[in-house]
């Protein structure tokens, strides 16, 4: 394969990878954790010393004597309970969102599956509430919403930020790389097409690395997501400028 065909093949591969990056199983500039329903895996707990505990127990007919000791839960269930109770109460409720790693992640800093001890998403009161006993004190845990309760989390149903990174950045960048390669084949000039291909390849590799930086580096994807969106869209605009320049140059060469 000669140099021109090799550059074309690499350019086409990079362009297609960028275009398809939003539908591949592995997150590209995405969160390493589950974001689709029933995520987020929110755990809320209120102590038996709080009046809300008594109110809910009486409302749903729970029996405090049926509280499950902490050590009878699975390891992941115990982890969720301990992390929930370690948070500062917010309006008398302890709240903790358990990160659940995507199955495609090679490294995980949390759990790979939600604890089977709890019901997430929608369910009946006896499914989404559970009494847990920790060090002699009972807590009422809530891990879902009641069916037909009319309560929605602001996060349910919303597209993750990685979707916008793909739609506004990676997808058009891939199209730009392909278009640049097409023009390059007609003009014989490879400088701009080569530069855009290298930028696109670097962008794709960086996107694959982001989830692992979050897991291994202890970074917050929530805090990273907006700067990532701005950065990727900014690079896409730069690439668009390069394509426009290449197109203008090509147009001039055909009219001379």
N, C-alpha and C positions, 0 to 999 in steps of 0.2 A: 504493500500500500504506500503510495507516494505521500509527500508531505501535505499537499492540499486536501487529499481525501482523508488523511488522518485527522487534520484540523477540523474538517467538516464533520466527521464521525463524532469527535469529542464534543464539538459544539452542539450537534443534534442531541447527544446523550445528556449534556448538561441542561439544555433547554427543556427536554422532556422531563427530566428529574424535577426541575423547578415547577413545571406545570402540574405534575402529578403529586408533588409533595404534600398537597392538602388532603389527599385521599389514601396515602400509604399508611399502614398500621403504625409505624414508628412515628412519634411526634417530631415535627420539624419546627423549631421555634415555639414548641408547645410545652404544656405542663407535663411533668412525668407522672402526674396523678390522675385518677379517674375524675372526669368532669360531667359525664352524662348521668342521667337518672339511674339509680336513686341518689347519686352524689349531689351535693356534699353530704358526707356522713357526719351529721351534727349530733352531738350528745349533750343533753341537758339534764342537770340533776338538782334536786332540791332536798334539803335535809328534813328529817322528821321533826326537828326543832322549829321549823317554819310553818306558819299557818297554811301556806299553799299546799304543803304536803297533806295536811289533814283534809283540806278541801277536796283535793283530787282523789284521795283514798276513799273518802265518803261518797263522792259523786259517782265513782265507777265501781264501788263495792269491793275494793281490794282489801285483802287481809294482811296486815303488817307482819303477822306470824309466818306468812309464806315467803318472806324476803329470802333471796338466794345469797348464801355466803359468798364473798368475793372469791375464795379459793376453789369454788365449784365451777367457776367460769373457765372458758378456754384461756390460753395465754394471751391471745389477741384481745379477748374480752376484758381480761384483767388490765391489760395495758390501756385500753380505752377508758375504763373506769378510773384508774389511777391518774391518768392525764387530765381527765375531766375534773376530778376533785382537786387537782393541783392548781387549777385556775382560780383567779379571784372572782368571787360571786358578782354577777351583773344583775342587779334587781332581784337578789335572793337566789338566782339560778347560777349554777356553775355551767359554763358552756365551753365545749371543745369540738373542733372539727378534725376528725381523724383522716389523715392523708392515706389513700389507698393507691399503691403504685400500679401503673398499667402493666398488663401481663407481658408486654414486649420489652420492658425495661430489663437490662442485664444486671443492673445494680439497684437496690431498693433500701431506703433508709427508714421505712415505716413497715406497713403490712402489705402483703400482695393480694389479700382478699379481706373484705369486711368481716368482722366477727360474726359467727353464726349464732351467737347468744342473743342478738338483737334483731328487731325488724326495722328496716329502713324504708323510706318512701311512705306510701299510704297504708293504713291498716286500721283494724278495730282497736279500741282502747287497750284491751288486754294484750294486743300484739305490739303496739308502739310504746307502751309504758311497761316498766319492770321495776320491781322492788329489789334493791341490792343492799346487803348488810356488809359494812366495812368497819372493822375495829369496834364492833358492838353498836355502831350507829347505823340506822337505816336511812336509805336515800331512795327517792323516786326518780328513776331515769326515764327520759323520753328520747326516742331516737327516730321518730317519724311523726307524721300528721294523721289525724283521724280521717277516714274515708268520708268524703262529702262534707268536710268541715269548712270548706270555702277558704282555707288558709293556704297561701302560696308563698314560697320563698322567692325573693327577688332574683336569686341565682338560677332558679329552675327555668329551663326553656331558653335561656339566653345563650347566644353563640359565644364560644370561648374566644379570647383575644387572638389566639393562633389562627382562627378562621379568617379574621380581618387581615392578619399579616400575610396570609396566603392570597386572599382575594385582591388586596391592594398592593402587594409587594411581589411575592414569589411567582404568582401566576403571570402577571404582566412582564416580569423580568424574564421568565422563560420564553414568552412570546417575542420579546425584544431580541434575545439571543438567537432564536430561530430566524427571525427576520434579518438580522445582521448577517448571519451566515449565508442566507439566500443572496443578499446584495453582494457579499464578498465573492461569491462564486461567479457573479456576472462581471465584477470590476477587476478581480484579481488582487485587490488590496485586502490584506488580512490583519492589519494593525488594529483597527477598531473592533472587528469581529473577535480577534484573539483576546483583546483586553476585556471585552464584555463576557467572553466565555470564562476567563480566569476569575473575574468578579463573581459570576454566577456560581462557579464551582466552590469558591470560597464561602459564598453565602449559604450554599447548601450544607457544606461541612459544618459551618458555624451553627446552623439550625439543628443539625443532629447532635451537636455538643451541648446545646443549651439545657436540655433535660438533665444531663449528667452533672452539669455545673450546679444546678439546683440541688440535686441529691447529694453530691459529694462536697460541694462548697458551702452548704448550709444557706444558700441564697433563697430569697423569697421570689417565687415566680410572679406573684401579684405585683411586687414592686418593679420587677424587670420588664413586665409585659408591655407597658406603654412606651418606655424608651426603646424597646426592641421594635415595636411597631413604627415608631418615628424613624429609627435608624434604617430599617429595611425599606420603608417607603422613600426615604431620602436617597438611598442608593439606587432605587428604581428610577427616580426622577433623573439622577445623573446618567444612568444607562439610557434613558429615553432621549436625553440631550445628545448623547453619543450617536444614537441611531438616527436622529434627525439630521445631525451633521453629515453622517455617512450617506443618508438619502439625498441631501442637497448636493453633495459632491457627485453622487452617481447621476443625478438629474443634469448637472452641468456637463458631465462627460458625454452624455448621450445627445446633447444639443450642440456640442462643439463640432 
